[in-house]
Amino acid sequence: MSNNFYNENATSFFNDTVDADLSVIYQQFLPLVKSGSHILDAGCGSGRDTLFFIKQGYQVTAFDACEALTIKASEYTGINVTLSTFENFKSKSPQHLFDAIWACASLLHVPSHKISDSFKNLADQLKSEGVFYCSFKYGDNDITKNGRHFTNADESRLNELIKNTGLVIDRTWITEDVRPNRHGEKWLNAILIKVA
């Protein structure tokens, strides 16, 4: 359902998100990731964050489930963005583990009854003690809006969603949406750590 929306609205979504200023969130995430590390941008959308990380000297692998956005993100970032879902993504080399995972406003499109499997698949490709950033619209329910599914999460629900995935919450914080005309929309941001 959400994929159809993004394929049909890829250009407007790209234009609406590519210039969003996430510097406050980068400041929480990047100090935990060693220089030159390999980051997986899971559900990269426009490629905005992928390009930022590349410019900071990180290696980046990126994927998205929307074909139209993978094309736009590949053009924008200059790297080959893979077409894949969260539950099916696999590193090109099975023995390669990522140092960090960035899933900004992306996992929220996975239905809540499937999201633990997505977290588990990604966590399996993360090094022990690796850092995993994710964000969700703040709430404790599932909603459908304008042809898109949203799994919302608060701190308690996030704890449930990552149960038995090898991930634990290191910290959470709430931010407002940085896009124009989104004042009042709250986001739950989380840094997770792989412990198993």
Order of alpha helices (4+ residues) and beta strands (2+ residues): alpha-alpha-alpha-beta-alpha-beta-alpha-beta-beta-alpha-beta-beta-beta-alpha-beta-beta
